[in-house]
Amino acid sequence: MPSKKKEGFPAIKVSFLPLDEIVPYERNPRTHSTEQTLELVANILKFGFTNFPLVDIAAGKKLVAGHGRYDAVKVIYAQGGTIAFPDGTEIPKGTMPVTDCSGWDEATRRAYIIWDNKSAEKSSWDFVLLREELAALDVGDFDMSLTGFDEKEREQIATWANDKPQEDGNGGGKEKTDDQMEKSVCYFPRTKAGRIRKELKTLMEKHGGRLA
């Protein structure tokens, strides 16, 4: 009697796509500020490229999730830099590793884009644990900006952690209000071009990125 073939999960499809072949979703309702893009640049250079964007290759290489990372990689390449995996293995110049999510219809793809951007807002922080984790890192010359919290925010967290967090209705701490969150579109005004170039050079030199 022939043995029955074991069925397993299909392999995750990861591809290295040329950046100029990837098509960002022009109607993506989630925006990224210049400051956030620079923060992503710094983190990619420091930690390596870890979170692969989703691209629907069958639908024309449409970018589904990871527009911020796409912008950051685009900036790094424009400055003559390189990106690599956490172990230091360089990613082929001009490409970005992506996870292929082919198989969705247009409606499903659009719904996922909205959900992916919305889902993070539903989580909250344990400020006591967050304060302790930040304090554990805040030693020596570690660059605390890599955590995503600036100095003022870290000071606020230390204060919030000493008090009982205000409940948000789901058992978690209350999120920042909209006026505390910057929601400007990612762009590079000419008036800021010099400052942006200077910050990029500093970031890339600090975190090992190479300039042409």
Secondary structure as UniProt FT lines:
FT   STRAND          14..18
FT   HELIX           19..21
FT   TURN            26..27
FT   HELIX           34..47
FT   STRAND          54..56
FT   TURN            57..60
FT   STRAND          62..65
FT   HELIX           67..78
FT   TURN            79..80
FT   TURN            86..87
FT   TURN            93..94
FT   STRAND          95..100
FT   TURN            102..103
FT   HELIX           106..119
FT   HELIX           120..122
FT   HELIX           127..137
FT   TURN            140..141
FT   HELIX           144..147
FT   HELIX           151..160
FT   TURN            161..162
FT   HELIX           178..180
FT   HELIX           190..192
FT   HELIX           193..206
FT   TURN            207..208
//
